[in-house]
């Protein structure tokens, strides 16, 4: 699996959740997260995707700490400045930032469109309301994936000399599966790898899911 901003978001969100549970003061959360993310970026060789996500996450939290509304385009531009200028010629840099630019510009209108097409049912019907929430969650993941895929269409054509439009559709299935199932499952498998039966069962399940995604 490639290093991506998704991993930074998952790990950063997990650390923030733990610190909230432990009631760590808000002023201390940001430095602790900064040290953690700096270590993770160093572990990944300061890849463009990990540095971009770390910088954007830190600036977003800093804005919230200062009671300011974070601006996605500003944080994305700041992440560009934090990288080695020579990385601007690499495919990883261009694809990572193109995907984030697509999300930044296209996600809000897509979210509003889906909200109009599929409104929440009334709370007076608990089952319908619960199903509606699940459906909206799936649509939210679909909107993020679609926005990112549109963002990387032209860079993909430029770097790989092909434009497989069916990839946009299949990634609407693959990206949520990889982000919400395979990545957390791999982390859990590593934690339980020394436990004989549990580690083997988890490893077999993760391998099966990975093979399914590769087949898709």
Order of alpha helices (4+ residues) and beta strands (2+ residues): alpha-alpha-alpha-alpha-alpha-alpha-alpha-alpha-alpha-alpha
